[in-house]
Amino acid sequence: MYTVLKTGGKQYRVEQGRFLDVERLPCSVGDVLNLDGWSIQLEGAVLPAKILAVSLGEIKSKKVLIFKKKRRHNYRRKRGHRQVLTRVRIESIEI
């Protein structure tokens, strides 16, 4: 049995007590978040689940480099981007 959490347009497989980095959420450090998810049973049944998580603050992901070039036109652009993520700890999962 495991639980799938959907937030920020992505789906994550979560377990109780684990840490997770998700897209930025509007919360401050120590806030308790109520998130929705699905629990998938061994028989193949899918049940709704409530996930309680605690916000641990914001972090930045690794830098992604964007390099654009047009050959023979002396056009080169190099940019970097670091996405802001929210780190959460999964406290409990209720089915």
N, C-alpha and C positions, 0 to 999 in steps of 0.2 A: 504494500500500500504506500502510495506517495501522493503528494499534493502539488498541483500546478497553480502558480500565481501569475496573473496577467496584470502588468502595469507598464506604462510608458510605451505601449504598442509592442511589447515583447512578452514572451512567456518564459517563466523560470520554474525549474523543479526545485522545491524547497523541502527542508526537513526542520524539525524543531531544534533550536539551539545553534543553527548555522548562521553565518554572516553572509550578506548579499549586497552587491552594489547595483542599484537600479537608477533609472533616469531621475533627474532632480525632482524632488517632491517638495511642496510648500509646507515645510515643518521646521521646527527648531530642535536642538539637541535635547534628547530625553523625552520627546513626545511619543505617545503610544498611537500607533497607526492601526486602523481596522481595514484590512484588505480582503477582497473576495478572491476565491479560487475554486478549484475542483479537486475532489479526492477520487482517485481511481482505485477501485477495489480489485482483488484478485479474480473475481468472477467476471470482470469486465464492466461492472456498473460504475457510472459516473455520478457522484453526489456533490452538491454544493458544500463548500467549506468556508469558514471564517478564520482568517489568519490575523493574529495579533503580533505586531512587530514594534520594536523600539528604535527610534532614530538615533544614530550615533554621530551624525554630523555629515558635512559635505567633503568630498575629496575630488581630485581631478584625475582623469584617466591618463593613459599614456598618450604622448603626442602623435597625431596623425599628420603626415606631411602630404601636401597637395602640390604637385609640380605640373605646370602646364608649359607646353613648348610647341611652337610651330616651326618646323624646319625651314631653313633658308630665308627666314623673315626676321631674324634676330629678336625673337619674342620668347622670353622665358620669365615665368612667374613662380615663385616658391613661397608657399604659405603653410603655416602650421595651425593645428586646432587641438585644444584639449577640452573634452566634454566634462561638464560638472556632473558628478554623480552623488547620490545619497546612499550612505552605508547604513544598513539596517540589520538588526539581529532578530531572528524569528523566535518569539517567546512561546507561543502556543498555537495549536491548530485544532479547531473544533469542527467536527463533522455534523 
